[in-house]
Amino acid sequence: MQLLNHLHAIAHQHQEVLNSRVEEFSLGSCRLSFNQTSAIMGVINLSADSWYRESVVLRPEKAIDRAMILAAQGAQIIDVGAESTLPHADLIEVEKQWQRLEPVIRTGSEKGLALSVETYHPAMAQRALEAGAQCINLTGQAEASAIYRACAAHDAAVIICYVQGANVRSVKDLSFDQDPIEVMLPWFEQRIQEATSMGVQKICIDPGLGFYYQNLKDSRKRIGYQMETFLNTFRLRKLGWPVCHALPHAFEFFGEEVRTAESFFAVLALLGKTDLLRTHEVPKVRAILETLSSLPLD
């Protein structure tokens, strides 16, 4: 195991961007001081198709209870979605999604929660922001301009996910043979320029590692690609904006212990200076974040 040597080589090769700083901002009363500490985003799925059963809540009142629990456990942001990103899950009409989302967003915002809504539909983003959501987790680029304008109008944040294709439900094949950061840098630079030109002032970028699960059957190669991206995250921070990672899973290796996978990937993500950790396992990831913060690094 040559991990320490590998980390040293990465840091040495890219030392000019190792200490890049990023923009910080607030979502309501929640201040996100990314240059001091990473933040945690908890997940609530309002779709029965979502595979992570512990995050699935189908009744609005139970979703609110769950959101309050996640906040108490240490999540600064709660990400809510009403359609699974799994390739074979049912496509849910916007109206039906909104029926599930609206009571959760309105009540959650009234309770002071910083809510993010995962969507690629402009109509959904507009409604969510009007109802009190403060962030759009953008999982598609086909109609991104309309969503950027909506976020700007509501002083909301946008998480720009790396999606090759119209949206997360129609991703194209991804090459795993190139340096992932060199591929992502120009892609994100273009989207950031578009978003800021439309007035968006709060941005996170997300390499979207979980979206390409179905595009590579060689699990060892796919997971190696994910780990390499985590360790090189600091290179994306040179764009000036915080980096969000949705922590993935490795069923092939973790098996029945798959719920511990996010904890493992959280360590790698934090080693690479990830700013925002999107996780279904908030208490575990919070414990890792607090434990690593006690390491004397001076």
N, C-alpha and C positions, 0 to 999 in steps of 0.2 A: 504494500500500500504506500504509494508515493504522493499522498495528498498534500502534505506540507510543502514538498518540493514543487508540486504543481501550482499551489497557491502563490508561492514565492515567484515563480516564473511569470505568472499572470500579472502580479503586482509590479514586478520589475519592468516587464515589457510595456506596460501602460501607466507608468508612474506619473506621467504628466497630467492624467485625469483622475488619479486616485483620490484626490481630495476635493473633487468638484462639489460645489454647493448648488442647492436647488431652491426654487421658489417655495415659500411657505404661505399658507392661507388658512382661513377659518371657514367652517361650515356651520352657520349659526353661531352658537356659543362655544362650539368645539374648535379649539385652536390646534392646528396640526403643525408641530414644530419639527419638521422632517430632518433638519440638520443636527438636531439634538437627540432624537430618538425615533424609532420606527413606530408606525401606528398599525392598528388591527381593524380589519373589516370583517364582521360576522355575516353569515349567510342565512337567509330564509328563502325556501323554495315553496311557492304556492302551486306547484304543478306536481301531480301524482307521478309523472314520468321521471322525475329527478331520481337519480340512482342513490344519492346519499340520504338514506332514509331518515337519519337523525335530524336533517335540516328541513324535512318536508312537514309543512303545516297547512292544512286545507281549510280551516275555519278562521275567519278574520280575528275573532277575539282571542283565539289561541295563538295566532301569529303575533298579535300585540304583546301577549304575555311572553312569548318566546323572545321578541325583540328587547323587552325590558330585562329579561334574564341575560341575554348576550351583552347588553350594555353594562350590567352589573358585573359581569365576568371580565370585562375589560375591553370590549369592542367600542372604538370611538365612532365607527360608521356601521350602519346595518344595510346590507345589500339585499334587495328584494326582487325576485323575478317570478313571472307567472308562466314561463315557457321553458322547458328543458332544452339545453344545448346539445343533448345527445342526438346523433345523426338520424336515428330511426324513431325518435319521439314524435308525437303528433304535433302538427303546426296548430297553434291556437290563435283564433281570430282576435284582433285588437280589442273589440268590444267585450269579449269573454275574459280576456286578460284584465281589462280595466275593472270589470265587476269584482274580480278577486283582489286587485291592487288598491282600488280607491279607499275602502274603509281602513286599510292598514296604513296607507300613507297619511290620510287626514288625521287619524287618531294618533299615530306615531309622532307626527310633527307637532301636534298639540301637546304631547308629553315631552317635547324638547329633544327628540331623537334626531340625529343627523342621518337621514335616509338617502340611500342610493337606489336607483331603479335600473335593472339590467334590461336593455331593449335596443332594437335597431329600427324601431318604428318612430318617425317624427311625431305622429299624432299621440302616441303613448307618452313620449318624452314631454310634449307640451302639457298634456293633462297632468302628468305626475308633478311637474314643476309648479303648475298652478295650484295643485293640491298641497304643496308643502315640501316635496322632495328637494334636496339640495345638491344632488349629484346625479348624473346620468352615466351609467356604465355602458358605453357604446360598443356593441358587439357587431357592428357592420359599417361599411363605408358607402353603400349605394346612395343613401340619402343623408349623409353626414352633415352637409352644409345646413340643412334645415334644423338639425339638432344643435349645431354650434350656435346658430342665431338664437334659438330658444334659451340655451344656457346663458348666453351673453345677456339677454333681456332680463333674466331672473337672477343674475349674479351667481349662477350655479357653477359647480365644477363638472368637468367631463373627464372620464377615464377613456382614453383612446386605446382600444385593443388592436393588436396586430392581427388582422384578419385578411388573408389573401382570398378574395372572393367578395360577393355582394354582402354577405353577412355570415354569421357563425353557422348557420344551417346549410350553407353552400360553399364551404371552404374548398380551395383547390389543393392539389398535392404540394407539399412543402419539401424543399430540398434540405436534407440533413448533412450534406457533404461540405457545406461552406461554414465559415465563421459566422455564427448566428448574429452577432452584434454588428458586423460589417454590413450584413443584409438589412438589418432593422434600422440602423442609423439614418440612412437617407429616406426610408419609408416614413419614419416618425417625423423627421425634419419637415417633410412636405405637409403632413397633416397638422403639425403644430403651427406652421406658418398660416395654413388656411384657417385654423380655429382662432388664432390671435388676430388675424386680419378682420374677423367678424366680431371681435370684441370679447372673446373668452379670456378671462384672467386667472382661471383656476383649472389646471390641467394635471392629470397623471397619465403616464404611458404604461401600457401593459403588454408584455410580449406574447400573451395569449397562448401559453404553452399547453393548456388543457384542451384546446380546440382541435389539435391535430392528432389525437389519439388514434383515430381510425385510419390515418394516412401512412402509418408505418407499422407493419406487422412484426418487425424485428424489435421486440421489447427492449432488449439490452441497448440497442442503438438509439432508440427513442428516449429512453431514460437517461442515457449518457448525454444526449443533446440537451435535455432539460437541465441536468445538473451543470453542464458547462455554461448554459445561459445564466443560471443562478449565480455562479461564481464570477461571471463577467458583468454582472448587473451594473456595477459602478461606472462602466464605460458608457452606458446609456445616460447616466446622470449629467454628462457633459453637455447635453442638450438644454440643461437648465431647469428641468421639471422632474418631480419625484416619480419613482418607478414603483408600480404596483405589480405584485405577483399573485395570481390565483394558485394556491399550493396544490400540486397534482398528486397522483397516486401511482402506485406500482403494484398492481394486483399480483403480477407474476412472481414478485419477490416477497411481498408481505403476506399474501394469502389471507388467512383468518385474522391477521393482525393489521388489516388494511387501514383501520382507523388510526394507527400510529404513523402512517406514511406522511401525513401532513407535518407532523412534528419533525420528522427527519428532514424533509425538504425545507422546513422553516429555518433550520440551522444553516443549510447551504445558502438560502436566500439572504439571511442576515450576514453571513460571511461576505457576501457580494455587495452589501450595503443597500439592500432593498428598503424602500421607504414605507410601503404599505403592503401588509400581508392579508390577503383575502383567504379566510379559512372557515371550515365547518366546525373546527375544534378550537374554539376561542380560549378556554381555560388552559389547554395544553400549550398552545402557541404563546399565550401571555407568560406562562411559567418559563418557557425557553427564553423569551425576550428579556425578562427580568433577571434570569440566571446569567445570561451572557453579559448583561449590563454591569454585573458585579465583577467582571474580569478586570484586573488592574492593567491598564494599557499604557500608562504614562511612562 
